[in-house]
Amino acid sequence: MATKALNMKWDASELEEIKEVAKVFHMTITEFFKEAAKDKLSEMKNDPFYRLTHNVEDASEEETKELLNKISELSDDDLTITSSKTITV
């Protein structure tokens, strides 16, 4: 697996707090950020907005706005999966 370096700037007091928490759990700061990013990525990928829009790359700006308006109007009940069907091609 290839790795890349990332340079981030943080407020000094926030970074100190992160260091303290990571130390208590015997984690490096890198491990702390990797775990936090993995958790946040999973949360965001499960968000209905992401699930409904991540495959819509070729939409025009007008189509995107229309889609986002429709999505924002949906209730939790509208977003509940009531059935599913698998079609093998």
TAKAJO-V992895 format. One record per backbone hydrogen bond with DSSP energy under -1.0 kcal/mol. NH is the residue of the N-H (numbers start at 1). CO is the residue of the C=O. If there is no record, write none. Layout:
nh->[NH:NH]
co->[CO:CO]
//
This chain:
nh->[15:16:17:18:19:20:21:22:23:24:25:26:27:32:33:34:35:36:37:38:39:40:41:42:43:44:45:46:51:52:53:54:56:57:64:65:66:67:68:69:70:71:72:74:79]
co->[11:12:13:14:15:16:17:18:19:20:21:23:22:28:29:30:31:32:33:34:35:36:37:38:39:40:41:42:47:48:49:50:53:55:60:61:62:63:64:65:66:67:68:71:75]
//
